[in-house]
Amino acid sequence: ARLLRRGDVSPDHVLALESSAQAAEVGRRRGVPMITADLGDVRRTPLPRPPDVVSMLDVLEHLPDPVATLRDLHAIAREGAHLLVLVPALQALWSRWDERLGHQRRYDRPLLRAQLEAGGWRVCSLRYLFAPLVLPALLRERLIGRRALAATQFQRVPAPLNRLLTAAFVAETWLPAPPFGTTLAALAVRAQ
């Protein structure tokens, strides 16, 4: 919606696929062209044109068979299309938070690379993000266990801490890729 409002992309070049009718309606109210359909039906969903870019932000970890979905997306994407993926990282960070959010897994570089390649995508880049949050994420499970934190709600962060974390995340983009993080990002291109 932000890219559309700023004019960075044309509404003719944006289409969101959402399985939840409620979430699709939120997207429509924000001006995003939406199709209400399940990812499992993507090959049978009529699209105005093959996608040039597919983004899957916090999606793969919810799927029982992510490779099948990646193959389906490969089948409908145009030649040379790009795929942007964000997933929760590091199985060591697995917690009740993941269970309650319906995650099937957390990822590391080899697992995400293997799934993308098995789905027909050539990996261009894999990078961990949010390294400063790894220690708090490790502590979160203990705090949830003691009922000091809710199992599925994000905790409010005081403004000064939020500014500090924001600065750390911005700095992280200018530094060499960290060897760990709470999120793993991938950029891939549709292989032949």
Buried (B, 14 or more C-beta within 10 A) or exposed (E): EEEBEEEEEEEEBBBBBBEEEEEBEEBBEEEBBBBBBEBBEBEEBEEEEEBEEBEBEEBBBBBEEBBBBBBBBBEBBEEEBBBBBBBBBBEEBBBEBBEEBEBEBBBBBEBBBEBBBEBBBEBEEBBBBBBBBBEEBBEBBEBBEEEEBEBEEEEEEEEEEEEEBEEEBEEBEEEEBBEBBBBBBBBBBBBE
